Amino acid sequence: MSAIEISLMEQELISAETGITFEDVMQLCDVHANLFKNAVQDVEVADADKPGHPVRVFRDENLALRAALLRIRRLLSRLAGASEEDAAAIRQGLTRQMSLLGQFERHYQRKEELFFPVMEKYGHTAPPKVMWGVDDQIRELFQVASQAIASLPEADLSEASKAFEAFAAEFESMIFKEESILIMLLLEALTQDDWIQIASESDAYGYAIIIPHEKWVPERVAFDASASAESDLADPNTRVIETPDGQVTITFTPKATSQTVVDRETPQAFGLGHLSVQQADMILNHLPLEITFVNKDDIFQYYNDSVPADEMIFKRTPSQVGRHVELCHPPKFLPKVKAIFSQLRSGEREKFEMWFKSESRGKFVHVTYAAVRNAAGEFEGVLEYVQDIQPFFELGSDYYRDLEKPEGK
């Protein structure tokens, strides 16, 4: 069977009135993957094995991640009975390899933020939801294993090895699901344009262990008008295709539509003044905030372009625009997302604020979710704005004006 058929089965189970939830399917994910082992049709797609193609990069990362797993297993086995001097060197090696293995987070993020939106576009919403839920379980297992190994030699070696193997079993199972089901589904469903978009946005999330050094440049096949018959050239809406048995003529008649041309440069009434669309766009992109707007239909409609994607606190890429907001978040966060949107929509709350310290990135992140209402008070959507406020905590004095000459200069 094909990977698409497996996807449709999952979709039917979850969407039909059976009482089966995506959590139920997630719990049986390993059973379902093993059931179809060696039974999924392979898919041959041009360029998929070429350097730089997202599928080739994805598979190369899995090879590198498997190698890191093997090295950690060997180091843990050597640690038992090692001398004090050797044990110190082995623990140092374990720290290095666990750091490398931890880069699987980038691999998962690209899958969740770039692969999943395109799958959803073609109606495959169940597999991404199920896989994202399992991804989060694997992340939690990795944190437990990391803490156990980092606590050596004080921690018990057998317990640390047990925690690592619990993670490794689920992690290796996910690699199988990615390569035997996910990639097959993607190769069947996605177009070359989809892969080009994924490749162009991949750098924003980074790569796991390996970094592609070659850019994938696909061969683009265009219609050659010179090969058409002379009558073909006379009418731009007619094409003549030569076949061994004769000619096939295709005629296209465009619908008469009235298109409204948006003037981006002429100022118009905007708030309490006048701005052009171009100026409004520039102003939004110059605000020191990451802004996201989700409309009243819960569709991710807009985000500003204030910083490059790889510097964003909450990474956003063009492929996410148009997604339902529930599909933009890990399944474990959905109850919180639904609660926020429900209270903002109903008017029970007008704003939610939260903040957290990101030690790894040296940022103090402040997040606000605010209800957007029109002049009549009707709910139009939710505005999210995110800011790094760490620089405010590092101000050196209570008073400073940039135009003043600093003392001693």
Stockholm file with secondary structure:
# STOCKHOLM 1.0

chainA/1-409         MSAIEISLMEQELISAETGITFEDVMQLCDVHANLFKNAVQDVEVADADKPGHPVRVFRDENLALRAALLRIRRLLSRLAGASEEDAAAIRQGLTRQMSLLGQFERHYQRKEELFFPVMEKYGHTAPPKVMWGVDDQIRELFQVASQAIASLPEADLSEASKAFEAFAAEFESMIFKEESILIMLLLEALTQDDWIQIASESDAYGYAIIIPHEKWVPERVAFDASASAESDLADPNTRVIETPDGQVTITFTPKATSQTVVDRETPQAFGLGHLSVQQADMILNHLPLEITFVNKDDIFQYYNDSVPADEMIFKRTPSQVGRHVELCHPPKFLPKVKAIFSQLRSGEREKFEMWFKSESRGKFVHVTYAAVRNAAGEFEGVLEYVQDIQPFFELGSDYYRDLEKPEGK
#=GR chainA/1-409 SS CCHHHHHHHHHHHHHSTTSCCHHHHHHTHHHHHHHTTTTSCCCCCTTTTSTTCHHHHHHHHHHHHHHHHHHHHHHHHHHTTCCHHHHHHHHHHHHHHHHHHTTHHHHHHHIIIIIHHHHHHTTCCHHHHHHHHHHHHHHHHHHHHHHHHHTTTTSCHHHHHHHHHHHHHHHHHHHHHIIIIIHHHHHHHCCHHHHHHHHHHGGGTCCSSCCCCSCCCCCCCCCCGGGSCHHHHHCTTEEEEEETTEEEEEECCCCCCCCCCCCSSSCEEETTEEECHHHHHHHHHHSSSEEEEEETTSBEEEECCSSCGGGCSSCCCGGGTTCBGGGGSCGGGHHHHHHHHHHHHHTSCSEEEEEEEETTTTEEEEEEEEEEECTTCCEEEEEEEEEECHHHHTCCSSCCCTTSCCTTC
#=GC SS_cons         CCHHHHHHHHHHHHHSTTSCCHHHHHHTHHHHHHHTTTTSCCCCCTTTTSTTCHHHHHHHHHHHHHHHHHHHHHHHHHHTTCCHHHHHHHHHHHHHHHHHHTTHHHHHHHIIIIIHHHHHHTTCCHHHHHHHHHHHHHHHHHHHHHHHHHTTTTSCHHHHHHHHHHHHHHHHHHHHHIIIIIHHHHHHHCCHHHHHHHHHHGGGTCCSSCCCCSCCCCCCCCCCGGGSCHHHHHCTTEEEEEETTEEEEEECCCCCCCCCCCCSSSCEEETTEEECHHHHHHHHHHSSSEEEEEETTSBEEEECCSSCGGGCSSCCCGGGTTCBGGGGSCGGGHHHHHHHHHHHHHTSCSEEEEEEEETTTTEEEEEEEEEEECTTCCEEEEEEEEEECHHHHTCCSSCCCTTSCCTTC
//
